């Protein structure tokens, strides 16, 4: 920021006949004298050291557009090295847009002559004077108000035509190349005039005219969506950028996205409490009972430099809410239904990746854990690319009823078994309020985020468990990107874990060893095509069967061992042994 004393000394040196009036420097206007006007006006310079608009000058005669000290120096043809804050190495923004030879000059002059008392009175309702309208060359075509979009060279190649009192009824006139993008900025020359100072950016030409009448320099875009077309580099020489948009979610979001790109110089103005939804400055200015200028001045004073970070107060409040939510819990994470596993891991937290040989029961293991979590009224989203939703539901009923799938399908059951089945079906219906199976083969991280938001809203619960079956079946663009795609998905899961405080259960495949087997005591190198698992997983687990999953196993006990091969907080090593009770698809912890 340029020191105030330098700006003050600069104006005093080049306005020798000046006098102070409060925080304003008043002098005969040198530009009126240069233009040899019959009645020279006076120039007013705002030099309040506490003001964002310090150094802003304007001629009370309106002989030149107002601006800050760089603009003042250019008008007086001063050498750049004598201007406070001049940087000879500063990058100059150049708009890469060819300018046609034909412009709208004659049409605009004609439209200006069609402005009658009715049109001037329309603007007078918002406190806009005839002088401001003539300065901005606002016209009328017989039905629509015409706002010329004058470019840096002083010519307009496009104009926006708006029906009075119905801003949604509008159209563009002129060269289509100037209907959108960087060239569709109303009063764009104020960007250069406000170099080294402050500038308003708003939506809608009417709101800009109101700001101009209040004495503020401003530019405008036609709609909130147009903020996305503006290059942040174009405002690199502006010190403070006040963003004023309608009181509407879409407009606020557009303003925030723009501020993220521009940086801390952006200040998004907040409307007073109880301000009407969808309203803008024009609604405030039209109310005779409201002093719009004082309201805007107060909003400017209260505006804070944009920051993407939470305030310390918000961070402290969120942390306290987290502590309050965790009070009274016996485990730090979610209960799995397996006591030894819960004890070893302190419950499920973060990203838990489970590997194992093919047909070892990984999906069955996670089906059991996830349905037990959902039974405790914790929302679960099960991304299934292996089994299908009906198989998940059937195996859940089999596990809860102790009835084999063949018995369920045959219908040949005793009265007691029918009663058990009906009870399990009722419990399944209750559980499904917290359990969602998704088979979306076009799944993206953003879709996953939206799913989490939906299920939290529907269940009114903060905790959420996400199951991915399996990591290697997640959608990739093509097979050649499989390895990089897996690592990319792991990065996204980390981000979702941190943003959403979500817990993940992820199934991964294992690589075969030199002898073609999977080894008796696995380690991180066992995971297939997943070099980032050691960095992404909070817990890397392997379920290793003590039997051959590929051999007939009617007579042998299907016993598997769960290992922690890497963990951020738990000790690596053997967790417990689990017996798969077939055909009931149920693991029992030994």
C-alpha positions in Angstrom: 0.0 0.0 0.0 1.3 3.5 -0.9 2.0 5.6 2.2 -0.6 8.3 2.8 1.9 11.0 3.3 3.3 10.5 -0.2 -0.1 10.8 -1.8 -0.9 13.9 0.3 2.4 15.6 -0.6 1.9 14.7 -4.3 -1.5 16.5 -4.5 -0.3 19.5 -2.5 2.7 19.9 -4.8 0.5 19.8 -8.0 -2.4 21.9 -6.6 -0.5 25.0 -5.3 -3.6 27.1 -4.8 -5.4 24.5 -2.7 -6.9 24.8 0.7 -8.0 22.3 3.3 -11.6 21.7 4.3 -11.9 18.8 6.7 -10.3 15.8 5.0 -10.7 17.3 1.6 -8.2 19.3 -0.5 -10.0 21.9 -2.6 -8.4 23.8 -5.5 -9.1 25.4 -8.8 -9.4 22.6 -11.3 -6.3 22.4 -13.5 -8.2 20.4 -16.1 -10.9 23.0 -16.5 -8.2 25.7 -17.0 -6.4 23.4 -19.6 -9.6 22.9 -21.5 -10.3 26.6 -21.4 -13.8 26.3 -20.0 -15.7 29.6 -19.6 -16.4 28.8 -16.0 -13.6 26.9 -14.3 -14.7 24.5 -11.6 -13.0 23.3 -8.5 -11.3 20.0 -7.9 -12.0 18.0 -4.7 -9.5 15.5 -3.4 -10.5 13.0 -0.7 -7.5 12.8 1.7 -8.8 11.1 4.8 -6.0 8.8 5.9 -8.5 6.3 7.3 -10.6 6.1 4.1 -10.2 3.4 1.4 -10.8 6.1 -1.1 -8.0 8.4 0.0 -6.5 10.1 -3.0 -9.7 10.1 -5.1 -10.3 13.3 -6.9 -13.1 14.7 -9.0 -13.9 17.9 -10.7 -17.1 19.5 -9.4 -17.6 20.7 -13.0 -17.3 17.2 -14.3 -14.7 18.3 -17.0 -12.8 15.0 -16.6 -13.7 11.6 -15.0 -12.6 11.2 -11.4 -9.9 8.8 -10.3 -6.8 8.4 -8.2 -3.3 9.9 -8.3 -2.0 7.7 -11.2 -5.0 8.9 -13.3 -4.4 12.5 -12.1 -0.7 12.3 -13.2 -1.6 11.0 -16.6 -4.1 13.8 -17.2 -1.3 16.3 -16.3 1.3 14.5 -18.4 3.6 14.0 -15.4 6.6 11.8 -15.5 5.9 8.4 -14.0 8.9 8.4 -11.8 7.4 11.4 -9.9 4.2 9.5 -9.1 4.0 7.8 -5.7 4.0 4.0 -6.0 5.1 3.9 -9.6 6.7 0.5 -10.4 8.6 0.4 -13.8 8.6 -3.4 -13.7 4.9 -3.8 -13.1 3.1 -6.1 -15.5 0.7 -4.3 -17.7 -2.6 -6.1 -18.5 -3.4 -6.2 -22.2 -6.8 -7.3 -23.4 -6.5 -9.5 -26.4 -9.6 -8.4 -28.3 -9.5 -7.0 -31.8 -11.5 -3.8 -32.1 -13.6 -3.4 -35.3 -13.7 -0.3 -37.3 -17.5 0.2 -36.9 -18.8 1.4 -33.6 -22.1 2.6 -32.2 -21.3 6.3 -31.9 -24.1 7.7 -34.1 -26.7 5.3 -32.7 -25.8 6.2 -29.2 -26.1 9.9 -30.0 -29.5 9.3 -31.5 -30.6 7.3 -28.5 -29.4 10.0 -26.1 -31.7 12.5 -27.9 -34.7 10.2 -27.3 -34.3 10.5 -23.6 -37.4 12.3 -22.4 -38.7 13.5 -19.1 -40.3 10.2 -18.4 -37.0 8.4 -18.7 -35.2 11.0 -16.6 -37.9 10.7 -13.9 -37.5 6.9 -13.9 -33.9 7.3 -12.9 -34.7 10.2 -10.5 -36.6 7.6 -8.4 -33.3 6.1 -7.6 -31.6 9.4 -6.9 -29.7 9.5 -10.3 -29.4 12.9 -11.8 -29.6 14.0 -15.4 -25.9 14.9 -15.3 -24.8 11.4 -14.4 -27.0 9.9 -17.2 -25.5 12.3 -19.8 -22.0 11.6 -18.6 -22.6 7.8 -19.0 -24.4 8.4 -22.4 -27.5 6.5 -21.3 -30.0 6.5 -24.1 -33.5 5.3 -25.1 -34.6 3.5 -28.3 -38.3 4.1 -27.9 -39.0 1.2 -25.6 -35.7 0.1 -23.9 -33.1 2.0 -22.0 -29.8 1.7 -23.8 -26.5 1.3 -21.8 -23.4 1.6 -24.0 -20.5 -0.6 -23.1 -17.6 1.8 -23.9 -14.2 0.2 -24.3 -10.8 1.5 -23.2 -10.4 3.4 -26.5 -13.6 5.4 -25.9 -15.8 3.7 -28.4 -18.7 1.4 -27.8 -19.2 -1.7 -30.0 -22.1 -3.1 -28.0 -24.9 -1.9 -25.8 -27.3 -3.6 -23.5 -31.0 -2.7 -23.8 -33.1 -3.1 -20.7 -36.8 -2.5 -20.3 -37.5 0.0 -17.4 -38.7 -1.7 -14.2 -38.2 -5.1 -15.8 -34.5 -5.8 -15.8 -35.1 -9.5 -16.7 -36.4 -8.2 -20.1 -33.2 -7.2 -22.0 -31.2 -7.9 -25.1 -27.7 -7.0 -26.5 -27.2 -4.8 -29.6 -24.1 -4.4 -31.7 -21.1 -6.7 -32.2 -21.6 -10.1 -30.7 -17.9 -10.4 -29.7 -18.6 -7.7 -27.1 -21.7 -9.3 -25.5 -19.8 -11.5 -23.0 -16.4 -12.0 -21.5 -13.8 -9.4 -20.7 -15.2 -6.9 -23.1 -18.7 -6.9 -21.4 -17.7 -4.6 -18.5 -19.8 -1.5 -18.1 -17.7 1.6 -17.4 -14.6 -0.4 -17.9 -12.3 2.7 -18.1 -12.8 3.2 -14.3 -10.3 0.3 -13.8 -7.5 2.4 -15.2 -8.7 5.5 -13.4 -8.6 3.7 -10.1 -5.1 2.4 -10.3 -3.5 2.7 -6.9 -6.9 3.2 -5.2 -10.3 1.6 -4.6 -13.1 0.5 -7.0 -16.6 -0.9 -6.7 -17.7 -3.8 -8.9 -21.4 -4.6 -9.0 -24.0 -6.3 -11.1 -26.4 -4.3 -13.2 -25.9 -0.9 -14.9 -28.6 0.8 -12.7 -26.7 -0.1 -9.5 -23.5 1.4 -11.0 -25.3 4.7 -11.8 -26.5 4.9 -8.2 -22.9 4.4 -7.0 -21.7 7.0 -9.4 -24.3 9.4 -8.1 -23.0 8.7 -4.5 -19.5 9.7 -5.7 -18.0 6.2 -5.9 -16.0 4.9 -8.9 -17.5 1.6 -10.2 -17.7 -0.9 -12.9 -20.5 -3.4 -13.5 -21.3 -6.7 -15.2 -24.7 -7.6 -16.6 -25.2 -10.6 -14.2 -23.6 -12.5 -11.4 -22.6 -15.2 -13.8 -20.4 -12.8 -15.6 -18.0 -12.5 -12.6 -16.5 -15.8 -13.8 -15.4 -14.1 -17.1 -13.2 -11.5 -15.3 -9.5 -12.1 -15.1 -8.0 -11.4 -11.7 -4.9 -9.9 -13.3 -6.9 -7.1 -14.7 -7.3 -5.7 -11.1 -3.7 -6.2 -10.0 -3.2 -2.4 -9.7 -6.3 -1.8 -7.6 -5.7 -1.7 -3.9 -9.2 -2.3 -2.6 -12.0 -3.9 -4.7 -15.5 -3.6 -3.1 -17.8 -6.3 -4.5 -21.5 -5.5 -4.2 -24.0 -8.1 -5.4 -27.7 -8.9 -4.9 -28.8 -10.6 -1.7 -29.1 -14.0 -3.3 -27.2 -17.2 -2.9 -26.1 -17.5 -6.5 -24.8 -13.9 -6.5 -23.0 -14.4 -3.2 -21.4 -17.6 -4.5 -20.2 -15.8 -7.7 -18.8 -13.0 -5.6 -16.9 -15.4 -3.4 -15.5 -17.3 -6.3 -14.3 -14.0 -7.8 -12.8 -12.9 -4.5 -10.9 -16.2 -4.2 -9.2 -15.4 -7.5 -8.6 -11.7 -6.8 -7.3 -12.3 -3.3 -7.3 -10.2 -0.1 -7.9 -6.9 -2.0 -11.5 -8.0 -2.5 -14.0 -6.9 0.1 -17.5 -8.4 -0.3 -20.1 -6.0 1.1 -22.7 -7.4 3.4 -26.3 -6.1 3.3 -28.0 -5.0 6.5 -30.0 -7.6 8.5 -33.5 -8.4 7.2 -32.6 -7.0 3.7 -35.0 -8.5 1.2 -33.9 -11.7 -0.5 -33.0 -11.0 -4.1 -32.9 -7.2 -3.6 -30.0 -5.0 -4.7 -28.9 -1.4 -4.3 -31.7 -0.1 -6.6 -34.3 -1.5 -4.2 -32.7 0.4 -1.3 -32.3 3.6 -3.3 -36.0 3.5 -4.3 -37.2 3.6 -0.7 -37.7 7.2 0.3 -37.5 6.2 4.0 -33.9 4.8 3.6 -30.7 6.8 3.2 -29.0 4.6 0.7 -25.8 6.6 0.7 -25.3 6.3 4.5 -26.1 2.6 4.3 -23.5 2.0 1.6 -20.9 4.1 3.5 -21.6 2.0 6.6 -21.2 -1.2 4.6 -17.9 0.0 3.2 -16.6 0.8 6.7 -17.7 -2.7 7.9 -16.3 -4.6 4.9 -13.4 -6.9 5.7 -10.7 -8.1 3.3 -11.7 -11.4 1.9 -10.1 -14.4 3.3 -10.6 -18.1 2.4 -9.8 -19.0 6.0 -12.3 -19.4 8.8 -12.0 -16.7 11.5 -10.3 -17.8 14.8 -13.7 -17.5 16.5 -15.4 -19.9 14.0 -12.5 -22.4 14.3 -12.8 -22.3 18.1 -16.5 -22.8 18.0 -16.3 -25.7 15.5 -13.7 -27.4 17.6 -15.7 -27.0 20.8 -18.8 -28.5 19.0 -16.6 -31.4 18.0 -15.4 -31.9 21.6 -19.0 -31.8 22.9 -20.1 -34.3 20.3 -17.3 -36.7 21.3 -18.1 -36.6 25.0 -19.3 -39.9 26.5 -18.1 -42.1 23.7 -16.5 -45.3 24.7 -14.6 -45.5 21.4 -12.9 -42.8 19.4 -14.5 -44.1 16.2 -17.5 -46.2 15.0 -18.3 -49.5 16.5 -17.8 -52.5 14.1 -19.5 -55.2 16.1 -16.2 -57.0 16.6 -14.9 -56.3 20.1 -11.2 -57.2 19.4 -11.1 -55.1 16.3 -12.7 -52.2 18.1 -10.3 -52.5 20.9 -7.3 -52.6 18.6 -8.3 -49.7 16.4 -10.3 -47.7 19.0 -13.2 -47.9 16.5 -13.3 -47.1 12.8 -11.8 -43.7 12.0 -10.4 -42.1 8.8 -9.5 -44.3 5.8 -9.4 -48.0 6.5 -8.2 -50.1 3.5 -8.6 -53.8 3.6 -6.7 -56.2 1.3 -7.0 -59.9 0.9 -6.7 -62.7 -1.7 -9.6 -63.3 -4.1 -12.7 -65.0 -2.6 -11.3 -64.5 0.9 -14.5 -62.8 2.2 -13.5 -59.2 2.1 -16.9 -58.0 0.7 -18.7 -60.2 3.2 -16.6 -58.8 6.0 -17.4 -55.2 5.1 -21.1 -56.0 4.5 -21.3 -57.3 8.0 -19.5 -54.3 9.5 -21.4 -51.7 7.5 -24.9 -53.1 8.3 -24.0 -53.3 12.0 -23.0 -49.7 11.9 -26.3 -48.8 10.1 -28.2 -50.8 12.8 -26.8 -48.3 15.3 -28.4 -45.5 13.3 -25.2 -44.2 11.7 -25.6 -43.4 8.0 -23.7 -45.7 5.6 -23.2 -45.2 1.8 -22.1 -48.5 0.2 -20.5 -48.0 -3.2 -20.8 -51.4 -4.7 -19.1 -52.5 -7.9 -18.9 -56.2 -7.1 -22.1 -57.8 -5.8 -25.3 -55.8 -6.5 -27.7 -54.4 -4.0 -30.0 -57.4 -3.9 -27.1 -59.8 -2.9 -26.2 -57.4 -0.1 -29.7 -57.4 1.2 -30.2 -61.1 0.9 -26.9 -61.9 2.7 -27.9 -59.5 5.4 -31.2 -61.3 6.0 -29.4 -64.7 5.9 -27.0 -63.5 8.5 -29.7 -62.1 10.8 -32.1 -65.0 10.5 -29.7 -68.0 10.5 -31.6 -69.2 7.5 -29.6 -70.2 4.3 -30.4 -68.4 1.1 -31.9 -71.6 -0.3 -34.4 -71.7 2.6 -35.4 -68.1 2.0 -36.0 -68.8 -1.7 -37.9 -72.1 -1.2 -40.4 -70.7 1.3 -40.4 -74.0 3.1 -40.0 -72.7 6.6 -41.5 -73.5 10.0 -43.8 -71.0 11.8 -40.9 -70.0 14.1 -38.6 -69.4 11.1 -41.3 -67.3 9.4 -41.5 -65.2 12.6 -37.7 -64.8 12.7 -37.7 -63.8 9.0 -40.5 -61.2 9.5 -38.7 -59.7 12.4 -35.5 -59.5 10.3 -37.3 -57.9 7.4 -38.8 -55.2 9.7 -35.3 -54.6 11.1 -33.9 -54.4 7.5 -36.5 -51.8 6.6 -35.5 -49.7 9.6 -31.9 -50.1 8.8 -32.4 -49.0 5.2 -33.2 -45.5 6.4 -29.5 -45.3 7.3 -28.0 -47.6 4.6 -27.7 -46.6 0.9 -26.3 -48.9 -1.8 -24.9 -47.0 -4.9 -23.9 -48.8 -8.1 -23.0 -45.7 -10.1 -20.4 -46.6 -12.7 -19.8 -42.9 -13.5 -19.1 -42.0 -9.8 -16.9 -38.9 -9.3 -15.5 -37.4 -6.1 -17.9 -34.5 -6.4 -20.9 -36.9 -6.7 -19.6 -38.6 -3.5 -19.5 -35.3 -1.7 -23.1 -34.6 -2.7 -24.2 -38.1 -1.6 -22.7 -37.4 1.9 -24.5 -34.1 2.1 -27.8 -35.8 1.1 -27.6 -38.6 3.6 -26.6 -36.3 6.4 -29.6 -34.1 5.6 -32.0 -37.1 5.4 -30.8 -38.8 8.6 -29.9 -35.7 10.6 -26.6 -37.4 11.7 -23.1 -36.0 11.6 -21.2 -39.3 11.5 -21.1 -41.2 8.2 -19.4 -44.4 7.0 -18.4 -44.8 3.3 -17.8 -48.3 1.9 -16.0 -48.7 -1.4 -16.1 -52.2 -2.9 -13.6 -52.0 -4.4 -10.8 -49.5 -5.0 -9.7 -51.1 -8.3 -13.3 -51.0 -9.6 -13.7 -47.2 -9.2 -14.3 -45.4 -12.5 -11.2 -44.4 -14.4 -11.0 -42.7 -17.8 -9.3 -45.7 -19.4 -7.3 -48.8 -18.4 -4.0 -47.1 -19.1 -4.7 -44.7 -16.2 -5.4 -47.4 -13.7 -2.4 -46.9 -11.4 -2.5 -43.1 -11.5 -6.3 -43.3 -11.3 -6.1 -45.3 -8.0 -3.7 -42.8 -6.5 -5.8 -39.9 -7.7 -8.9 -41.5 -6.0 -6.9 -42.0 -2.8 -6.0 -38.3 -2.8 -9.7 -37.4 -3.2 -10.7 -39.8 -0.4 -8.2 -38.0 1.8 -9.7 -34.7 1.0 -13.3 -35.9 1.6 -12.2 -37.5 4.9 -10.8 -34.1 6.0 -13.6 -31.9 4.6 -16.5 -34.0 5.7 -15.1 -35.9 8.7 -16.1 -39.1 7.0 -14.9 -42.6 7.8 -14.0 -45.0 4.9 -13.9 -48.7 4.5 -12.1 -49.5 1.2 -11.4 -52.9 -0.3 -8.2 -53.4 -2.3 -6.7 -56.3 -4.1 -3.4 -57.9 -3.2 -0.4 -58.7 -5.4 0.9 -62.3 -5.7 4.4 -63.1 -4.4 7.2 -64.7 -6.3 5.8 -68.2 -5.8 2.4 -67.1 -7.0 0.9 -67.0 -3.5 0.0 -64.2 -1.2 2.4 -65.0 1.8 1.5 -65.9 5.3 2.4 -62.6 7.0 1.5 -59.8 4.7 2.9 -56.2 4.6 2.3 -53.0 2.7 4.0 -54.3 -0.4 1.2 -56.8 -0.7 -1.3 -54.2 -2.0 -1.8 -54.3 -5.7 -1.1 -51.2 -7.9 -1.5 -49.0 -4.9 1.8 -47.3 -4.1 0.1 -44.5 -2.2 -1.8 -46.7 0.3 1.0 -46.4 2.9 0.5 -42.6 2.8 -3.3 -42.4 2.4 -4.6 -45.2 4.7 -5.1 -44.4 8.4 -5.3 -48.2 8.8 -4.0 -50.7 6.3 -5.6 -54.1 7.0 -5.2 -57.5 5.4 -7.7 -60.4 5.9 -5.6 -63.5 5.3 -7.5 -66.8 5.1 -5.9 -69.9 6.7 -7.6 -72.0 4.0 -7.5 -72.1 0.3 -10.4 -69.9 -1.0 -10.2 -71.6 -4.4 -10.5 -75.2 -3.2 -13.7 -77.0 -2.1 -14.3 -76.2 1.5 -17.4 -78.0 2.6 -15.6 -79.9 5.4 -12.9 -77.5 6.5 -13.3 -74.5 8.9 -13.0 -71.2 7.1 -10.7 -69.4 9.5 -9.1 -66.1 8.6 -6.7 -63.7 10.4 -7.0 -60.0 10.4 -3.7 -58.1 10.3 -2.9 -54.4 10.8 0.1 -53.8 8.5 0.3 -50.0 8.9 -1.6 -47.5 11.1 -1.3 -43.9 12.1 -2.4 -44.6 15.7 -2.8 -48.4 16.2 -0.1 -50.9 16.7 0.7 -53.1 13.6 0.3 -56.8 14.1 -2.3 -59.5 14.4 -5.8 -58.3 15.5 -7.9 -61.5 15.7 -9.1 -64.6 14.0 -12.4 -64.8 12.3 -14.5 -67.8 11.3 -16.8 -67.5 8.3 -20.0 -69.3 9.2 -21.2 -70.6 5.8 -23.8 -70.6 4.4 -24.9 -67.8 6.7 -22.3 -65.3 5.4 -21.4 -64.3 9.0 -18.0 -63.8 10.5 -17.5 -64.7 14.1 -14.6 -63.3 16.0 -12.6 -65.9 18.0 
